[in-house]
Amino acid sequence: MQENPPISLDENQIIAERRAKLTEIRQTNNAFPNTFRRGHLASELYQQFNVFSKEELEEQSAVVKIAGRMVLKRVMGKASFATIQDMSGRIQLYISNDHTGETAHAAFKHYDLGDILGAQGTLFKTKTGELSIRVTEIHLLTKSLRPLPEKFHGLADQEQKYRQRYLDLITNEETRRVFTIRSRVIQAIREFFVERNYLEVETPMMHPIPGGASAKPFSTHHNALDMALFLRIAPELYLKRLVVGGMEKVFEINRNFRNEGISTRHNPEFTMLEFYEAYQDHTYLMDFTEQMLAYTAQKVLGTTYLTYQGKTMDLSRPFMRLTIIQAIQKFHPHYTAAQLNDRNYLIEALKALKIHYNPNDGLGGLQLSLFDETTEHLLFEPTFIVDYPAEVSPLARRNDNNPDITDRFELYIAGREIANGFSELNDPEDQAARFLEQAKAKDAGDSEAMHYDADYIRALEYGLPPTAGEGIGIDRLVMLLTDSPSIRDVILFPQLRRED
């Protein structure tokens, strides 16, 4: 792990000088006043007034009130320029003895980059045509005690960007853009579901039994109840309980927690969309997912054409649909169908490629291991992988024509899984038998196998209608829509090792 760079002697001196200024301010004024009320945002002023000429603006004498962080400063004797940045963008201030007053201008000259200011004045355009504010009043609202990064070019150290996200947001316009897009993605998804009569619901984040996915949970203890609890690894079993109860179209944008590795695609805490619709199946879900992703991209970005890490794709085109075997053969044509359906051959192939596998796995599990390690990362174009083996799909409905596979798919884009969906298993006896198989696997040492959930079986015994359900990784979707190479780039506060 790369440590944050130590504070230099120069930086310590700057901090000391700023603290001295703060001490001086405290002697005569409220150092952190909360009396200034902003009336406008920078982007609003540009949208409304930048269309006017220099002369037209002078005639209007538009009085505005703006507030934000000072990011640029230029002092020139009787006049000074500054740029302040608010949540919407930047705008220039013109401070002078004639309009602002000598006393206020003299005080401004002692303000530092990073200070938060409030200003009132009239709009005008400079000789170069830049929209600016001729300041009549200026107020120091918050004193910044630490200097911004040198030359205001942003943070160079990647870990510092993640650890000090507040500083990254101040200095990096691209970071602000990414998280603005993230917010709009979630809003667009909500609109898509609400327009289709789905109900947004909330389910527990602390579970007495971890379920809904194959993953290691985080555990805790509730003192009053004297019982172990687990942070949610997935909301699936609770959402399907709601479908049993008659809430036939539900969705949840939820926070999940899995006690597993960290990588460019994995964070222990992540956001998922899960949704369930009664009287539908997994083929409907694939069409539905194509529509939703195209809608979201168009709504947020204004286009369905994306460029991700230098390669392009179009989310409005129908996605490919391949079985696991078809996908392996597409990229590795030297494998024959007979070989990929031969358990002994697969074991030897996995050994030769030094791919870890579970020796207790059946044919389907071994095929999936080979796919995961040799093919998944090659699926750049949006591709549904279908017909997953029943042995690795404990919550999915068996296929009517082939009980060894399930009516399940996973969606891959840019070499990573984006979604997992299936026709739900609603046969309580089959589900109970599969839970028992999972329990045996757990007893045999598989820490990611599921627990037996007796209450969920009881719910199924009341009757779950034929249902289709899906989970979509919001973080990975935002990575795709913002051309971000790492999941840490799209999570405001990713998990990091504690600072020494």
VEXTIVEX-559640 format. One line per field, with one value per residue (C-alpha): residue number from 1; residue in one letter; x, y, z. Coordinates in steps of 0.2 Angstrom, whole numbers, plus 5000, padded with zeros to 4 digits. Example, Ala and Ser with C-alpha at 12.3 -4.5 7.8 and 13.67 -1.06 7.14 Angstrom:
BEGIN
zapa (1; 2)
dolo (A; S)
xx (5062; 5068)
yy (4978; 4995)
zz (5039; 5036)
//
This chain:
BEGIN
zapa (1; 2; 3; 4; 5; 6; 7; 8; 9; 10; 11; 12; 13; 14; 15; 16; 17; 18; 19; 20; 21; 22; 23; 24; 25; 26; 27; 28; 29; 30; 31; 32; 33; 34; 35; 36; 37; 38; 39; 40; 41; 42; 43; 44; 45; 46; 47; 48; 49; 50; 51; 52; 53; 54; 55; 56; 57; 58; 59; 60; 61; 62; 63; 64; 65; 66; 67; 68; 69; 70; 71; 72; 73; 74; 75; 76; 77; 78; 79; 80; 81; 82; 83; 84; 85; 86; 87; 88; 89; 90; 91; 92; 93; 94; 95; 96; 97; 98; 99; 100; 101; 102; 103; 104; 105; 106; 107; 108; 109; 110; 111; 112; 113; 114; 115; 116; 117; 118; 119; 120; 121; 122; 123; 124; 125; 126; 127; 128; 129; 130; 131; 132; 133; 134; 135; 136; 137; 138; 139; 140; 141; 142; 143; 144; 145; 146; 147; 148; 149; 150; 151; 152; 153; 154; 155; 156; 157; 158; 159; 160; 161; 162; 163; 164; 165; 166; 167; 168; 169; 170; 171; 172; 173; 174; 175; 176; 177; 178; 179; 180; 181; 182; 183; 184; 185; 186; 187; 188; 189; 190; 191; 192; 193; 194; 195; 196; 197; 198; 199; 200; 201; 202; 203; 204; 205; 206; 207; 208; 209; 210; 211; 212; 213; 214; 215; 216; 217; 218; 219; 220; 221; 222; 223; 224; 225; 226; 227; 228; 229; 230; 231; 232; 233; 234; 235; 236; 237; 238; 239; 240; 241; 242; 243; 244; 245; 246; 247; 248; 249; 250; 251; 252; 253; 254; 255; 256; 257; 258; 259; 260; 261; 262; 263; 264; 265; 266; 267; 268; 269; 270; 271; 272; 273; 274; 275; 276; 277; 278; 279; 280; 281; 282; 283; 284; 285; 286; 287; 288; 289; 290; 291; 292; 293; 294; 295; 296; 297; 298; 299; 300; 301; 302; 303; 304; 305; 306; 307; 308; 309; 310; 311; 312; 313; 314; 315; 316; 317; 318; 319; 320; 321; 322; 323; 324; 325; 326; 327; 328; 329; 330; 331; 332; 333; 334; 335; 336; 337; 338; 339; 340; 341; 342; 343; 344; 345; 346; 347; 348; 349; 350; 351; 352; 353; 354; 355; 356; 357; 358; 359; 360; 361; 362; 363; 364; 365; 366; 367; 368; 369; 370; 371; 372; 373; 374; 375; 376; 377; 378; 379; 380; 381; 382; 383; 384; 385; 386; 387; 388; 389; 390; 391; 392; 393; 394; 395; 396; 397; 398; 399; 400; 401; 402; 403; 404; 405; 406; 407; 408; 409; 410; 411; 412; 413; 414; 415; 416; 417; 418; 419; 420; 421; 422; 423; 424; 425; 426; 427; 428; 429; 430; 431; 432; 433; 434; 435; 436; 437; 438; 439; 440; 441; 442; 443; 444; 445; 446; 447; 448; 449; 450; 451; 452; 453; 454; 455; 456; 457; 458; 459; 460; 461; 462; 463; 464; 465; 466; 467; 468; 469; 470; 471; 472; 473; 474; 475; 476; 477; 478; 479; 480; 481; 482; 483; 484; 485; 486; 487; 488; 489; 490; 491; 492; 493; 494; 495; 496; 497; 498; 499; 500)
dolo (M; Q; E; N; P; P; I; S; L; D; E; N; Q; I; I; A; E; R; R; A; K; L; T; E; I; R; Q; T; N; N; A; F; P; N; T; F; R; R; G; H; L; A; S; E; L; Y; Q; Q; F; N; V; F; S; K; E; E; L; E; E; Q; S; A; V; V; K; I; A; G; R; M; V; L; K; R; V; M; G; K; A; S; F; A; T; I; Q; D; M; S; G; R; I; Q; L; Y; I; S; N; D; H; T; G; E; T; A; H; A; A; F; K; H; Y; D; L; G; D; I; L; G; A; Q; G; T; L; F; K; T; K; T; G; E; L; S; I; R; V; T; E; I; H; L; L; T; K; S; L; R; P; L; P; E; K; F; H; G; L; A; D; Q; E; Q; K; Y; R; Q; R; Y; L; D; L; I; T; N; E; E; T; R; R; V; F; T; I; R; S; R; V; I; Q; A; I; R; E; F; F; V; E; R; N; Y; L; E; V; E; T; P; M; M; H; P; I; P; G; G; A; S; A; K; P; F; S; T; H; H; N; A; L; D; M; A; L; F; L; R; I; A; P; E; L; Y; L; K; R; L; V; V; G; G; M; E; K; V; F; E; I; N; R; N; F; R; N; E; G; I; S; T; R; H; N; P; E; F; T; M; L; E; F; Y; E; A; Y; Q; D; H; T; Y; L; M; D; F; T; E; Q; M; L; A; Y; T; A; Q; K; V; L; G; T; T; Y; L; T; Y; Q; G; K; T; M; D; L; S; R; P; F; M; R; L; T; I; I; Q; A; I; Q; K; F; H; P; H; Y; T; A; A; Q; L; N; D; R; N; Y; L; I; E; A; L; K; A; L; K; I; H; Y; N; P; N; D; G; L; G; G; L; Q; L; S; L; F; D; E; T; T; E; H; L; L; F; E; P; T; F; I; V; D; Y; P; A; E; V; S; P; L; A; R; R; N; D; N; N; P; D; I; T; D; R; F; E; L; Y; I; A; G; R; E; I; A; N; G; F; S; E; L; N; D; P; E; D; Q; A; A; R; F; L; E; Q; A; K; A; K; D; A; G; D; S; E; A; M; H; Y; D; A; D; Y; I; R; A; L; E; Y; G; L; P; P; T; A; G; E; G; I; G; I; D; R; L; V; M; L; L; T; D; S; P; S; I; R; D; V; I; L; F; P; Q; L; R; R; E; D)
xx (5000; 5007; 5006; 5000; 5015; 5021; 5017; 5032; 5040; 5033; 5015; 5017; 5022; 5007; 4996; 5004; 5001; 4983; 4980; 4987; 4975; 4961; 4966; 4967; 4949; 4943; 4948; 4936; 4923; 4914; 4927; 4913; 4898; 4881; 4872; 4876; 4862; 4867; 4854; 4862; 4873; 4887; 4879; 4862; 4871; 4879; 4864; 4853; 4865; 4880; 4869; 4869; 4882; 4894; 4883; 4866; 4873; 4878; 4860; 4852; 4863; 4858; 4862; 4867; 4873; 4885; 4895; 4909; 4927; 4940; 4951; 4960; 4966; 4975; 4979; 4983; 4984; 4967; 4959; 4959; 4951; 4946; 4937; 4925; 4918; 4901; 4892; 4888; 4904; 4915; 4913; 4925; 4924; 4930; 4935; 4941; 4943; 4930; 4916; 4920; 4928; 4946; 4943; 4934; 4947; 4962; 4954; 4951; 4970; 4973; 4961; 4969; 4965; 4953; 4943; 4925; 4918; 4901; 4899; 4886; 4887; 4882; 4885; 4896; 4908; 4926; 4936; 4939; 4920; 4921; 4905; 4910; 4903; 4908; 4908; 4900; 4901; 4912; 4912; 4924; 4912; 4925; 4944; 4953; 4968; 4976; 4982; 4975; 4986; 5000; 4994; 4977; 4980; 4972; 4979; 4992; 4992; 4978; 4976; 4975; 4961; 4951; 4956; 4953; 4938; 4934; 4950; 4948; 4931; 4937; 4951; 4945; 4931; 4931; 4928; 4913; 4907; 4908; 4898; 4885; 4882; 4881; 4867; 4858; 4860; 4851; 4837; 4835; 4833; 4820; 4810; 4811; 4804; 4791; 4784; 4781; 4771; 4785; 4785; 4802; 4804; 4817; 4822; 4833; 4852; 4855; 4850; 4849; 4854; 4865; 4856; 4852; 4870; 4885; 4897; 4906; 4896; 4901; 4895; 4890; 4881; 4865; 4867; 4849; 4843; 4859; 4860; 4872; 4867; 4875; 4876; 4866; 4875; 4859; 4841; 4834; 4825; 4816; 4810; 4803; 4794; 4786; 4780; 4773; 4763; 4756; 4768; 4770; 4782; 4795; 4813; 4826; 4842; 4852; 4868; 4876; 4891; 4903; 4918; 4929; 4943; 4946; 4950; 4946; 4929; 4926; 4923; 4917; 4902; 4893; 4876; 4864; 4848; 4836; 4819; 4806; 4790; 4777; 4771; 4786; 4802; 4820; 4818; 4807; 4820; 4834; 4823; 4818; 4836; 4841; 4827; 4832; 4851; 4847; 4835; 4847; 4861; 4850; 4843; 4859; 4872; 4860; 4866; 4867; 4884; 4898; 4917; 4925; 4944; 4946; 4933; 4915; 4898; 4880; 4868; 4853; 4858; 4851; 4864; 4872; 4865; 4877; 4878; 4893; 4900; 4896; 4905; 4920; 4920; 4918; 4934; 4943; 4938; 4950; 4938; 4925; 4908; 4912; 4928; 4918; 4905; 4918; 4921; 4938; 4944; 4939; 4948; 4964; 4961; 4959; 4975; 4985; 4979; 4983; 4965; 4958; 4942; 4932; 4936; 4918; 4910; 4900; 4901; 4892; 4903; 4919; 4913; 4909; 4927; 4934; 4923; 4927; 4945; 4947; 4932; 4923; 4936; 4934; 4916; 4917; 4901; 4885; 4882; 4870; 4877; 4862; 4857; 4868; 4870; 4858; 4872; 4879; 4861; 4853; 4839; 4835; 4821; 4826; 4824; 4808; 4818; 4834; 4834; 4853; 4852; 4842; 4832; 4846; 4857; 4872; 4875; 4893; 4899; 4917; 4923; 4914; 4897; 4884; 4868; 4862; 4844; 4833; 4816; 4814; 4813; 4795; 4794; 4797; 4802; 4815; 4821; 4823; 4833; 4845; 4847; 4851; 4864; 4871; 4872; 4882; 4894; 4896; 4899; 4912; 4922; 4913; 4913; 4902; 4888; 4871; 4863; 4846; 4833; 4817; 4807; 4810; 4804; 4789; 4785; 4787; 4774; 4761; 4764; 4776; 4768; 4779; 4792; 4807; 4820; 4837; 4851; 4862; 4878; 4876; 4894; 4899; 4886; 4892; 4910; 4904; 4894; 4909; 4923; 4931; 4943; 4941; 4926; 4935; 4933; 4914; 4912; 4913; 4922; 4929; 4936; 4955; 4967; 4968; 4981; 4996)
yy (5000; 5017; 5029; 5047; 5059; 5067; 5086; 5096; 5110; 5122; 5115; 5116; 5134; 5138; 5130; 5140; 5156; 5152; 5148; 5165; 5173; 5164; 5169; 5187; 5186; 5178; 5194; 5205; 5195; 5179; 5167; 5156; 5166; 5159; 5175; 5175; 5167; 5162; 5167; 5160; 5146; 5148; 5137; 5146; 5163; 5156; 5149; 5164; 5179; 5173; 5175; 5194; 5205; 5216; 5231; 5222; 5216; 5233; 5239; 5226; 5229; 5211; 5210; 5192; 5183; 5169; 5158; 5145; 5140; 5152; 5142; 5156; 5173; 5187; 5203; 5219; 5234; 5243; 5228; 5210; 5195; 5178; 5163; 5154; 5136; 5130; 5114; 5118; 5126; 5142; 5160; 5175; 5189; 5207; 5215; 5233; 5249; 5258; 5246; 5234; 5247; 5249; 5241; 5225; 5224; 5225; 5211; 5201; 5202; 5192; 5178; 5161; 5149; 5136; 5149; 5149; 5166; 5174; 5189; 5201; 5212; 5215; 5204; 5211; 5204; 5208; 5213; 5195; 5191; 5182; 5183; 5190; 5198; 5216; 5214; 5226; 5215; 5201; 5190; 5177; 5162; 5149; 5150; 5135; 5130; 5118; 5123; 5115; 5104; 5114; 5123; 5116; 5102; 5090; 5075; 5064; 5050; 5038; 5032; 5049; 5053; 5038; 5042; 5061; 5061; 5078; 5085; 5075; 5083; 5100; 5099; 5087; 5091; 5074; 5066; 5078; 5073; 5054; 5056; 5067; 5054; 5040; 5050; 5052; 5034; 5029; 5042; 5036; 5018; 5023; 5032; 5017; 5005; 5018; 5021; 5002; 5001; 4993; 4997; 5002; 4993; 4992; 4975; 4972; 4975; 4963; 4945; 4931; 4919; 4926; 4921; 4926; 4924; 4913; 4924; 4926; 4938; 4950; 4945; 4955; 4952; 4960; 4962; 4964; 4949; 4940; 4933; 4933; 4944; 4945; 4960; 4958; 4949; 4950; 4955; 4941; 4930; 4945; 4952; 4936; 4934; 4951; 4943; 4929; 4942; 4949; 4963; 4957; 4970; 4976; 4983; 4989; 4999; 4991; 4991; 4974; 4968; 4953; 4949; 4945; 4952; 4969; 4972; 4984; 4975; 4972; 4982; 4974; 4987; 4989; 4994; 4983; 4984; 4969; 4968; 4954; 4953; 4939; 4930; 4933; 4922; 4925; 4927; 4942; 4949; 4949; 4960; 4970; 4973; 4978; 4991; 4997; 4999; 5008; 5020; 5024; 5028; 5039; 5048; 5051; 5053; 5057; 5043; 5024; 5024; 5021; 5021; 5011; 5010; 5014; 5002; 5007; 4998; 5002; 4998; 5000; 4984; 4967; 4959; 4942; 4926; 4911; 4896; 4893; 4880; 4892; 4906; 4896; 4889; 4906; 4912; 4895; 4885; 4871; 4865; 4853; 4851; 4833; 4838; 4852; 4839; 4826; 4829; 4820; 4830; 4846; 4841; 4838; 4855; 4865; 4857; 4860; 4879; 4879; 4885; 4882; 4871; 4861; 4842; 4839; 4849; 4841; 4844; 4861; 4867; 4863; 4871; 4887; 4886; 4885; 4899; 4911; 4910; 4909; 4918; 4930; 4944; 4943; 4947; 4965; 4967; 4965; 4946; 4936; 4919; 4907; 4890; 4890; 4873; 4869; 4864; 4882; 4890; 4885; 4898; 4897; 4886; 4870; 4870; 4860; 4851; 4848; 4847; 4849; 4867; 4882; 4896; 4908; 4921; 4932; 4948; 4952; 4969; 4975; 4958; 4959; 4953; 4966; 4957; 4940; 4935; 4920; 4912; 4910; 4893; 4892; 4873; 4872; 4854; 4857; 4873; 4863; 4849; 4862; 4871; 4854; 4852; 4869; 4865; 4849; 4859; 4871; 4857; 4850; 4867; 4878; 4895; 4903; 4890; 4895; 4891; 4882; 4895; 4887; 4902; 4905; 4887; 4891; 4906; 4896; 4883; 4897; 4899; 4910; 4914; 4911; 4925; 4932; 4941; 4950; 4959; 4972; 4979; 4998; 5002; 4991; 5000; 5017; 5011; 5007; 5024; 5034; 5025; 5022; 5007; 5004; 5002; 5013; 5027; 5026; 5024; 5040; 5032; 5015; 5003; 5006; 5000; 5010; 5024; 5021)
zz (5000; 4995; 5010; 5009; 5006; 5022; 5025; 5019; 5030; 5017; 5020; 5039; 5037; 5026; 5039; 5053; 5043; 5040; 5058; 5063; 5051; 5058; 5076; 5070; 5062; 5079; 5088; 5079; 5070; 5069; 5061; 5054; 5050; 5044; 5039; 5020; 5009; 4991; 4978; 4962; 4956; 4943; 4930; 4931; 4928; 4913; 4906; 4909; 4905; 4895; 4879; 4881; 4874; 4885; 4882; 4885; 4902; 4907; 4903; 4914; 4930; 4936; 4954; 4960; 4976; 4974; 4986; 4984; 4986; 4979; 4967; 4958; 4963; 4955; 4964; 4954; 4965; 4966; 4957; 4959; 4951; 4959; 4953; 4965; 4962; 4968; 4966; 4948; 4941; 4942; 4939; 4940; 4953; 4950; 4967; 4967; 4978; 4967; 4968; 4983; 4994; 5000; 5017; 5009; 4995; 5008; 5018; 5002; 4998; 5014; 5009; 5003; 4989; 4997; 5007; 5005; 5000; 4998; 4986; 4979; 4964; 4946; 4931; 4917; 4903; 4903; 4887; 4883; 4885; 4901; 4912; 4928; 4944; 4949; 4967; 4979; 4995; 4999; 5014; 5021; 5026; 5030; 5032; 5024; 5035; 5023; 5006; 4990; 4979; 4970; 4955; 4957; 4945; 4957; 4966; 4958; 4971; 4967; 4985; 4992; 4979; 4987; 5005; 5004; 4992; 4998; 4992; 4975; 4973; 4976; 4964; 4950; 4938; 4931; 4948; 4951; 4934; 4938; 4954; 4946; 4933; 4947; 4955; 4938; 4934; 4950; 4947; 4929; 4935; 4948; 4935; 4924; 4937; 4944; 4926; 4925; 4941; 4952; 4970; 4978; 4995; 5009; 5017; 5032; 5031; 5046; 5044; 5056; 5041; 5027; 5011; 4993; 4986; 4988; 4998; 5014; 5026; 5039; 5056; 5072; 5088; 5094; 5113; 5118; 5108; 5112; 5094; 5079; 5065; 5047; 5036; 5020; 5006; 4995; 4998; 4987; 4999; 5008; 4991; 4986; 5002; 4997; 4981; 4991; 5000; 4984; 4981; 4963; 4956; 4968; 4967; 4979; 4977; 4991; 5000; 5001; 5011; 5007; 5017; 5002; 4992; 4985; 4967; 4952; 4952; 4970; 4986; 5002; 5002; 4986; 4978; 4969; 4960; 4963; 4956; 4954; 4944; 4945; 4930; 4920; 4916; 4912; 4894; 4898; 4909; 4896; 4885; 4900; 4904; 4887; 4887; 4904; 4900; 4884; 4893; 4907; 4895; 4884; 4899; 4908; 4894; 4879; 4869; 4869; 4861; 4874; 4873; 4887; 4889; 4871; 4864; 4858; 4860; 4857; 4871; 4859; 4849; 4854; 4866; 4861; 4870; 4872; 4883; 4893; 4880; 4866; 4874; 4877; 4859; 4852; 4859; 4861; 4846; 4849; 4862; 4855; 4862; 4867; 4877; 4886; 4891; 4897; 4916; 4916; 4901; 4910; 4926; 4916; 4906; 4922; 4929; 4914; 4914; 4933; 4936; 4954; 4954; 4967; 4965; 4971; 4957; 4944; 4925; 4926; 4940; 4930; 4914; 4924; 4931; 4914; 4907; 4922; 4920; 4901; 4893; 4905; 4902; 4883; 4883; 4879; 4869; 4880; 4881; 4890; 4896; 4898; 4904; 4920; 4928; 4942; 4954; 4954; 4954; 4970; 4969; 4950; 4942; 4933; 4914; 4909; 4895; 4904; 4923; 4924; 4919; 4925; 4917; 4922; 4914; 4918; 4908; 4904; 4897; 4895; 4902; 4919; 4926; 4926; 4930; 4936; 4933; 4932; 4933; 4952; 4960; 4967; 4971; 4990; 4990; 4977; 4986; 5002; 4994; 4986; 5003; 5010; 4996; 5000; 5019; 5015; 5005; 5019; 5031; 5019; 5020; 5007; 5016; 5002; 5002; 5008; 5024; 5026; 5028; 5035; 5036; 5017; 5014; 5024; 5014; 4998; 5005; 5005; 4986; 4976; 4959; 4944; 4945; 4937; 4947; 4943; 4952; 4943; 4950; 4951; 4954; 4938; 4928; 4933; 4929; 4911; 4909; 4915; 4907; 4924; 4925; 4944; 4955; 4968; 4955; 4956; 4975; 4985; 5000; 4995; 5008; 5012; 5024; 5040; 5039; 5050)
//
